[in-house]
Amino acid sequence: MPVFATAGSKVYIGGTLESGTGELTALDFDDIVWTSIGNLESIGSVGDSSNSVDGTFIDRKRVLRMKGVRDGGTMELVAGLSYTDAGQLALIAAEKSDYEHAFKIEFADKPTGVGAKNSTRMFVALVMSAAEQLDGADNIMKLNSSLAINSNIVRTNAAAS
């Protein structure tokens, strides 16, 4: 598969969804009603990393490292502020909530043909911030939102049908 640009991608927020053990499948997202977050300027990064578990032992002259728990990280969304965008309003409401929400990134990478589908990344996150960035006169006002990811990233691949 060739590489593709981020342009044309969309990010959606869904309703509340508990991460449980943090290991979700695509089926966990089947009943979600998605709302597109408009005017996105930047999506940020998404994906797991492992904590390092280190040990130092007298009989070794090297630190012993092991992989610990996995961390989904924090995704930073930047959008041109819109008081009427349903997705931005949902982000602001989710920040005021203590509950996890479903999120989906949909790339613009589907093959040609009837019924073709884009690839997606889906996960559960807490909306930790929804702050307005106002800057100077020659800047578009922005909504900056931090998503603390509490699950694995569920990947679906682009498909011809």
Order of alpha helices (4+ residues) and beta strands (2+ residues): beta-beta-beta-beta-beta-beta-alpha-beta-beta-beta-beta
